[in-house]
Amino acid sequence: MAKARTQFICQNCGTVHSRWVGKCDGCGEWNTIIEDDPTAGIGGGPMRTPKKGRPVALTTLSGEIEDAPRIRTGISELDRVTGGGFVRGSALLVGGDPGIGKSTVLMQAAAALARRKHRVIYVSGEEAVAQVRLRAQRLGAADSDVLLAAETNVEDILATLSEGKRPDLVIIDSIQTLWSDIVDSAPGTVTQVRTGVQAMIRFAKQTGTAVVLVGHVTKEGQIAGPRVVEHMVDAVLYFEGDRGHHYRILRTVKNRFGPTDEIGVFEMSDKGLREVANPSELFLGERNEKSPGAAVFAGMEGTRPVLVEVQALVAPTSLGTPRRAVVGWDSARLSMILAVLEAHCGIRLGQHDVYLNVAGGYRISEPAADLAVASALVSSLAGLALPADCVYFGEVSLSGAVRPVAHTAQRLKEAEKLGFSQAVLPSASTELPKNGNGRWNEMESLPDLVARIAGSRRALQQTNDED
């Protein structure tokens, strides 16, 4: 008889190994690999002979298209991120650091839907019913008709959901606590998480119920469990934020029914998460307009323009190797900007430490911030504050040219709305607003920007000398 073949699966990332090792080759975690029998069926028993399949109906791409029915929560920031509300029959995964506000915003959304006569069921696998009620009282949601349950068994949860009227929204907090009788492994393992998610998605598709799953994150910031879970669900949302700041950002990573680059901004308070209708005012609230090394970047998050302050500090170093510290931006991008400044602008930063920070703990991901970062660096090195009513945006190439970016008109309109009358932007921009009252300073290359800042410094020195 042939020897039964076994395999070893990492419980953190799902990588399959032919033999047991202490460290996973896929994710680098230690002691996460367990033995698994590929010839065994669900529950560890022998695999059954597959039944004969049945043909399915084929159709064409042409035909009527119906908009996905949505359930609006009334929380505009949450509805914006989900693409207009929860889609019936969809599965949504929400991840984030512990204590970031996942359960809080979902409880607020559940209460808002319950007040609109929707049937909402909140299943908690980590907290008792009394603990969930305490949170609801603190958030002012205790008067809503949200149905609670404290259960972790998948079969019991599905049996409960199948009784009575079909629920409109089901919240599972969290998927790592689910376990099924048909799987012979501990809760939180790859097999249990995958099985639990499959069961909840199957229920959502069959009944038309919107299911929201809360997922834990690892120390690297990824949702714990196999990445296949993120591929199984229809939408993935991440909560971002810093415990040192009151604001929280809910960012869309994946959405089959809407855009994938939207953000919702919330502010943490004693009554829960409060919507921030204008994030630019939040990020610019404590701005020092007379400080050198600060430039206001007009960015875009999906369809929303956001103004945020980029802070730079360039100081002489006493170390053999200068330090380069970045918070809220890509460190490799900063190295590129420093190289372009030195190669094409003659600015020597080899004997200076460079510190870059995005105010408010906000994180910038688009390359349009290159011009704002370069302006902040030159301003800090020269010791000259940039104009307080000016915004910066544009992509810098390795040749020193300033390349245009998308959504120029929206960025400038947001800047004008907040009182900014000047803008430094690429010269090839074609979306300038026709009725704008601001002064647009178009730059063809990065040396032009450096010359502009140096010229303003000379003008300031002449004014001081005359005085």
N, C-alpha and C positions, 0 to 999 in steps of 0.2 A: 504494500500500500504506500502511495506517495505521502511524504511527510507534509503535514499541514503547514502552510506558509503564513507567517504572521508579519505584521508591519507595526510601526511605531509612529504615533501622531502627536504633534505638538499641540497642547491645549490652549496655547496663546494665539498662534497664527494658523494652525491647521496644516503645517508642512509635514509631509510623509517621509519617514526615514526607514531604511531597510533594517537597521539595527538600533539598539538603544544607545543614546549618547547623552552626556550630561548637559551639553549646551546645544540649543537648536541652531541649525545653520540658517534658517530663514529669518528669525527675529532676534537671535542672540540671547534669548532668555535661558536661564538655568532651571533644571529640574521641572520642566513642563511637558516632558515626553512620556507617554504611557503606551502600553502594548494594546494592539487592536487586531482582531481576527477578521480579515477581509472576506472570508468565506462564510461568516456568520450573518444571520439576518438581524432584523431589528429586535432588540432585547437579548441578543447573544445566542439565540437558537439557530438551528440549521436553516439555510436559505431554501425558500420554497420555489418550486418550478414555476416560472412566469407563465401567466395565462395568455392565450392568444389575443392579440390586439384587434381592435375594430377600426375600420377606416373612418376618417373624419372628413367633414365637408370642407371643400376648398372654395375660396372666393377670390375676387380681384381687388386691386387697390382703389379702383373707382367706386363711388357710392356716396350716400349721404353721410355726413359727419355731424354727430351730436356733441355739443359741449358737455364736458364732464359736470354732473350736478355737484354743487358745492354747499358746504355748511359754513356760513359766516359766523364767526364768534363775536363780532363787534369790537374786538381788540384789533385796531387797525394795523399795528406793527406786526402782529402775528399773522393776520390775514395777508399782509403784503408779502411776507416771507413764504407762505404756503402757496402763493399765486392766486389768492382770492378766497381762501377758506379751505377747510378740509374736504377732500373729494370722497364721496360715498364709495365704499368698496375698496378703498386704498389703505395701504399700510405705511406708516410714517415712523421713522426712527429718530429719536432725539438724544444726543449725546452731550457730554460736558463734564467739567470737573466736579468733584463733590462739593455741595453747598453753593453752586453757581446760580441756582434758581430754576432747575428743570421742573421739579415737582411744584414749585410755587406758580410758575406761569401756566402749567397744565391744570392746576386746581382753579386758577382764575378763569381759564378758558372753559373748563367744565361747568363752573357756576354760571358763567355768562350764557352758555348754551342751554343749561337747565332752566334759566329764567325765561328763555324763549320757547319753552315747552318742548324741548328736545329731550329724549331719553338718554341719559349719560350714565355710564357705569365706570367707576374708578376701582381698579383692582390693585391693591398694594401687597407686595411680597416682602417688603422690608420693614414696614411699620404696622402697628396694630391699628384697629379702627379708632381707638381713643386718640392716638397720636395724630391721625389724619384729621379728626374732628377739631383738635386743638389748632392745627394749621388753618383749617377752614374758618374758625372763629377769628383768628388773627387777621385773616385776609378779608373778613366781612362776607364770606361765602356760605356761612352756616345756614342761612335762610333759604338756600336753593335746594332743589329736589335731586341732588346728585346721589346716586346709589353707590354704597361702599361695600367692599369685600376685602378681607385679608386672607389670601389663598395663594399657594404656589404650585399646586398640582394642575397640570394642563387639562386633564380630563375633567376634573371638577369645575374648572373655570369655564370650559366649553359647555358643560351641562347646565351651568348656571345661566350663561348667556343665551342658551337656546330656549329657556323657559320664558313664557309670557311674550310681551310685545318685543319686536326686534329693536335693539338699541341703535341709536344714531351714532354714538361715539363710545368707544371703549378705550380706556387708558390702562396700560399694563406697566407697573412700576416695581421692578424692572425685569428685563428679559434674563438677566443673569441668575435670578432667583427661581425661574421656572424649571420644573422637572416633570418627566413623564414616566408612566409605568412601563412603557414599551421599550425604554432604553435603560440598559444596565450600567449606569455611570452616575457620578455625583453631580448635583446641581452646579451650574457654572462652567462645566466642561464644554468642549467644542460640540460634542454630540448632543448634549442636552440643549444647549443654546440653539443649535440648528433645528432640532426637532421641535422645540417650543415655538420658534419663529415660523416654521413651516405650518404648524397647526393654526396659529393665529392668522396668518395670511390666507390660508384656505378658508377659514371662517369668514374673513372679510370679503373675499371674492364671492362666496356662495350666498351671503346674506345681504351684501351691500352696506355693511357697517364700516365706518371709518375707524381704524385701529391705530392707536399711537403707542409705540413701544419706547420705553426709556432705557438707554444703554449706558453702562459704566465705561469709563475711559481708562487707558493704561497711563503709566508715567510719561510715555512719549506723546500723549494727547490723542491716541487713536481709540476708537471704540473697541472694548475688550471682546475677544472671541474671534471667530474666523471672519475674514473680509467678505466671505460669500454672503454674510448676513446683509451687508450694505447693498449688495447686488440684488438680493431677493426683494427688498422693500421698494416702494415707489418713490419715497423721498427721504432724504437724510438731512437733518438740521444739527448744527453744532452751536452750543452756547460758549461764547468767549467773554473774557473779562478778567479783571485783576481785583483781588480782594482789597487792594489799596484804593480802589476807585468805586464809586457807587453805580456806575453804568454797567450794563450788560449788553452784548451784541449777539443776536440770534442770526446765524449765517446759514444760507442754503448751500449745501454741497452737491446735492442731487435732487432733481424734481422732474418726474415724468409728466407732470401736468402744469408746469410753469417754468419761469426763468430760474437759472442756477446761480445767479450772482446778486441776489437781493439780500439786504440785511434789515433787521428790525432792531431798534435801539430802545432799551429800557433803562430805567433808573431804579435801583434798589432802595426801598424805604421801609419804615416799620409796618406799613400796610400792604407790603408786597411789591411787585414790580409795577412801576408807573411808566406809561408810554412817553417817549420823547419825540415830539412831532418834528422838532428842528434840531437834529444832532449837531449842526455846525455851531450853534450857540453854546451847546454843552462843551464841545472841545475847545472853544475859544473863550470860555468864560473867565479864566484866570490869566489871560495873556498880558505880558509886559511889553508894551509897544516900543519902549525906548531901549530895550536890551539888544545888543548885537548878537548875531548868530541865530536869529529867529526869522523864519519865512513861512508865510501862510500858503499852503498847498490846496488848490481847488481840485479835489478828486471826485471820482464817480464810483458808486456802489450799486451796480445794477442800473436802475432808472433814476436813482437818487443822487444828486450832487451833495458832496460833503466837504466842508472846509475844515482843515485841521492844521495845527501849527507844527512845523518841523524845527527842532532845536539842535544846534551844533555847537560844540566847544572844541576849539583848536588851541592847544597850549604846548609850549616847549617841553620836551621830555628830557629827563636825566638818565633814561635807560638806553641800553644799546639797541634794543628793538622797540620802536614806538608802538603804543597800544592802539588798537582799533576796536572800540566797543559800540555796539549797535543795539537799540531797543525799538522794536516796531517796524523794522525794515530789513531788507536782505543784506547781509554782510558782504556777499560777493558783489552785489550791485554797488555798494559803497566803495569797495576796492577799485572797481572800474571807473567810477567818477573821479577818485583821487588820481588814478593813472592818467585820465584824460586832462585833468587840470594841470598836472605836471608836464605832460608831453606837449600840449597844444597851447597852454596859457602861461607857461613859465612859472607856475606857482609851486614852490618847493615845500613839500610837507613831510620829507623824510626825517626831519628832526623834531617833529611835533606829534603829540598824542591827539587822536581824533575821537571824539565822543559824539554820537548821534542818537537823538531820542525823538519819538513821535509823541506829542503831548497827549495826556489823558489815557495812556496805555493803548491807544488805537494802533492797529497794524495795517500798513499800506502794502498792497500787493501789485499794483499796476506800475508800469515803467514811466508813467507820466510824471511821477514825483522826482525824476532826475534833475529837472531844472530848479525845483524848490530846494533840493538837497545841496546842489552846487552853490546856489545863492546863499544859503545859510552857512556853508563852509567858508566861502570868501568873506562874508560879513563878519564872521567870528575872527578870522585871521587878521582882517583889517581893523577890527575893533570899531566898526561903524554899523549903526542900526539901520536896517532897511526901512523904506517908507511904510508907515503903519497902515496905509489904505491900499496896499498893493498885494495881489495874489500872483502865484507862479505855477505854471504847469507846462510840461513838454518833455519829450524823450530825447536823451543825449546819446549819440552814436559814438563809436570808437574814434571816428575821424574828427570829433568835436562839433559836428553839425547838430542842430536842434531840429528834431523831426516832429511833425504834427501828430496830434492825438485826436481821438474821437470825442464827440459830445462837447465841442468847444462852446457852443451857444448856451448849453445848459449850465456849464461851469461859470460862465460870465454872468448869466442871469442870477444865479445864486449869490455870487460875489456882490453884485449890485444891490441885491435885496438886503444884504447884511452891512451895507455901507462902504464897500470897497470900490473906489473910483478908478483904480489903476490895475493893469494886468500885464505881466511879462509872459509872452507866449510865442510859439513858433511862427515864423514869418509865412509859412506855407498854409496856415490855417484857412479853411474855406467856409467855416460855419459861423462867422462873426455875426452877432445880432445887428440888424439894420437900424434899429431905433435905440441902440445903446448910448448912454450918456458918459461912459467911462473913456479913459485914455488907454489904448491898447499899444503896448511897446513890443513890436515884433522883432524877434531875434533869429538870425540865420545860423549863428554858431556860438559856441560857448565863450570864445574870446570876446565877442561883442558884449556878453553879459558882464564879464570881468571888467571890460573897459567902462561900462556904464556905472558899475559900483565904484571903480576907481575915480571916475569923473565926478561923481557926487561927493566923494571924500575931498577931492581938491577944491571943489566949490565951497564945502563946509569950512575948510581951513582958511580960504580967502576971506570968508565972511567973518571968521573969528579974528583974523589979523586986522581987518578993517575996524572991528569993534575995539 
